[in-house]
């Protein structure tokens, strides 16, 4: 199989093969100000080439404050490329590969969630189930359409679902620097907007009474979910401290959204669907532009369902994969 476009090849800017270039054997096109990679490395496969740079140059240009915040709020999170490769290794043992697996995602359409492109590099064509905040707004109709596209021979479905949250270089959650914008911006913007509405005591128009053909339906649903969560938590507290701790609230709201997304994903999958299904559920953590090749993912659920059976956890298999030498050294260097 031809080596694909590999956007995040080398992790350090001074040793980074130009972003979004087509990477093939013997082709290492340096961007302006970047060092050309050694041709001998390109004779290896792309992932081995990247690993050489991880060990040689270090793992990340992410600000230490941001990394500390990620470790604090999302213990167990790993760099996205590590998650992609370890989850692939796990599902490969169950017969999933790029030829028989149809991949889908339920993530927010925010442009910074480019990790979905990296999933597609591994699994191939991509079906989008998600809308604002990562909720699977395509519903049962979307899943039905998706499931009808599964390969006929030994076909399988794989779904990645996750809300996302930014962690800026100073460690603040819910914020991220984007390309061409000096000030920090919200991430997830839909989630932050819903929080602001909830904290200003403005209830969204009930979805049952929504009369627009499209309008802002998705955001009204997100606001309703977030408002209910915030009000429930504030009612349990004698004070309104939750409303004052912005960082913690961003994390808590994101975690609650994850549970809601998971619930909805499980609802739209028919019990009698006969093909094997794999689920990768987690929280996608965005870092500032320029470090986007070092976004992180916290895996919360890794599940598989075989023909006419219930979902079972692959958590142990994932832990074993992370302990394999080819991955454990990357995890070690990323934590250093």
Secondary structure, DSSP 8 states (H G I E B T S, - for coil): ------TT--SSGGG-B-TT---BTTB--B-TT-----HHHHTS-HHHHHHHHHHHH-S--S-HHHHHHHHHHSTT-EEHHHHHHHHHHHHHTTT--TTTEEEEEE----TT-THHHHHHHHH-SEEE---GGG--TTHHHHHHHHHTTS-TTT-EEEEEEEEEEEB-TTS-BTEE--TT-SS-EETTHHHHHHHHHHHTT-----GGG---SSTTHHHHHHHHHHHHHHHHHHHHSSS-HHHH-HHHHHHHHHHHHHHHHHHHHHHHS-TT--SEEEEEEEEEEE--TT-GGG-EEEEEEEEEE-TT---EE-HHHHHHHHHSHHHHHHHHHHH-
